[in-house]
Amino acid sequence: MVVGTVVGAVVGAIAAVNFVIFVGIERGYEASIGDVFRQSAAAGVVTVAILVAGPLVGAWVGVRSRRRRSHVAHR
């Protein structure tokens, strides 16, 4: 679960940065969350959602894959 959370956080951060660049926020990858919200509240909300979803999805995938491996090992 911890590994999934860390991997999810990294993937989420990369996705959030790419989203910020895609929507055209000034300073691109150098923009802070505050900069994103100042330029577009909607883009800020989506960016934060991506940042939060990354670790959550990563943890879910980690737990699910561990259960699957555990279930296969007990057969």
N, C-alpha and C positions, 0 to 999 in steps of 0.2 A: 504494500500500500504506500509506503514512504517513497519507494522508487517511482511508482506511478504518479504520485503527487509532484515530485520534483520534475520528472519528465513532462508532465502536463503543464507545470508552471513555465518551463522553458518554451514549450510549444505555444502556450497561450501568449507569452510575451512576444514571441516572434510574430504570431498572428496579429496581435494588437499593433505592433510597430508597422507591419505591412498594411493594416487597415488605415492607420493614421496617414501613411504616405499615399495610399490609394485615394483617400478623400481629399487630399490636397492641403492638409494643414501645413502652415508655414513652419519652417525649420525641420519638417519631416521627422526623421528618427531622433532628432535632438529635442523635439517638443516634449514638454512635461505634461502631465495630466491637466494641470491648471491651464496651460496654453491651449490644449485641445478644447477644454470647456469654454474658454474665453472666445474661441473662434466658432465653435458649434456645440451647443449643449447636447444635441442628438448624437453627434460623433463621440462626445465625451462619455455618454451613457453606454453606447455600444462598446467603446474601448474598455471601460471598466467591466462590462459584462463578459467580454472576451478574457480579460485578465482573471476574473473570478472563475469562469467556467473551465479554464485550462487545468488547474489543479484538481478541481472536482471531478472532471471527466477522467483525468489521469488516475486518480485514486480509485474511481469506479472500475476502470479497465484493469488496474492492478489487482483489486480484490476479486474481480470476476475471473481473471486468468489464473489466479492462485487457486480458487475454488475448482476450476476446471482441471488443473493439474492434480490437485488433491483427489478429485473424484476419479480420474483416470488411474491414479496410483493405487486406489483401493479396489480396483476390479480384479 
